[in-house]
Amino acid sequence: MGDLKPRGDGSAHLSKAAQARRLAERGLNEQASGHPDEADRLLEQAQDLDPNAVAEVLREHDAGRAPDARLQELADRDVKNVLPRIKPGPA
């Protein structure tokens, strides 16, 4: 419950870090659901609130994925973008 900050009226609200964390998590969910514009909007809002909280969410997200968990289609596209730039020298 360390995410709650007391207000003068006796109620409580989420700290900026907790708000940023929730927005970043929602952004990642939107991204996974195929809604990149909404994901970007949420992640930008989170970044404005607390960049460190967003970085922590992203580290946790990446840590939960296997290093080879990239989509093969994206990996193939990356290879196509890199390999054409390699020009063979004279034989």
C-alpha distance (Angstrom), angle and dihedral (degrees) to the residues before:
residue distance angle dihedral
M1 . . .
G2 3.81 . .
D3 3.80 87.2 .
L4 3.81 92.1 72.9
K5 3.79 120.6 87.6
P6 3.82 119.9 -164.4
R7 3.79 119.0 -117.9
G8 3.75 126.7 -147.7
D9 3.81 90.6 -107.8
G10 3.81 92.8 60.1
S11 3.80 95.3 -102.7
A12 3.78 125.0 108.4
H13 3.79 135.7 -131.6
L14 3.78 134.9 -166.8
S15 3.79 118.1 -89.4
K16 3.80 117.2 -114.7
A17 3.80 89.7 -105.9
A18 3.81 91.8 53.7
Q19 3.81 91.9 46.3
A20 3.81 90.6 49.4
R21 3.79 90.8 48.2
R22 3.81 92.7 52.2
L23 3.81 92.2 47.0
A24 3.81 91.7 48.7
E25 3.80 91.7 49.5
R26 3.80 90.2 49.3
G27 3.80 88.9 48.3
L28 3.79 91.7 54.2
N29 3.80 89.8 48.7
E30 3.80 91.1 51.2
Q31 3.79 89.9 48.7
A32 3.80 90.9 51.9
S33 3.81 89.3 48.4
G34 3.79 91.7 56.5
H35 3.80 98.3 -103.6
P36 3.83 103.2 123.0
D37 3.81 96.8 164.7
E38 3.80 92.9 54.1
A39 3.81 90.1 43.4
D40 3.81 90.9 53.4
R41 3.80 91.7 47.9
L42 3.80 93.0 51.0
L43 3.79 94.1 44.4
E44 3.81 91.4 49.5
Q45 3.81 90.6 51.4
A46 3.79 90.1 49.1
Q47 3.80 91.5 48.1
D48 3.80 90.5 52.8
L49 3.80 90.8 53.1
D50 3.81 100.6 45.2
P51 3.81 123.3 -14.2
N52 3.81 92.1 -170.5
A53 3.80 92.2 57.2
V54 3.80 90.3 50.0
A55 3.80 91.1 49.7
E56 3.80 90.0 51.8
V57 3.81 92.2 51.2
L58 3.80 90.4 49.6
R59 3.83 91.8 48.6
E60 3.80 90.3 50.7
H61 3.79 90.8 47.4
D62 3.80 92.7 50.4
A63 3.80 92.5 44.8
G64 3.79 89.5 57.2
R65 3.79 92.4 58.7
A66 3.75 127.5 77.6
P67 3.82 113.3 -116.2
D68 3.80 90.3 -116.2
A69 3.80 94.7 46.9
R70 3.81 93.7 107.2
L71 3.74 116.8 121.4
Q72 3.78 109.7 -97.6
E73 3.81 90.9 -134.1
L74 3.81 90.9 59.2
A75 3.80 91.9 46.0
D76 3.81 90.5 51.4
R77 3.80 91.2 49.1
D78 3.80 90.7 51.0
V79 3.79 91.1 51.3
K80 3.81 91.2 50.6
N81 3.81 89.6 51.7
V82 3.80 93.4 50.8
L83 3.79 104.2 37.8
P84 3.83 98.8 57.7
R85 3.81 88.6 60.9
I86 3.81 91.2 61.6
K87 3.78 106.8 90.8
P88 3.79 119.2 -168.3
G89 3.79 114.8 -122.0
P90 3.78 125.9 -134.1
A91 3.77 112.7 -59.9
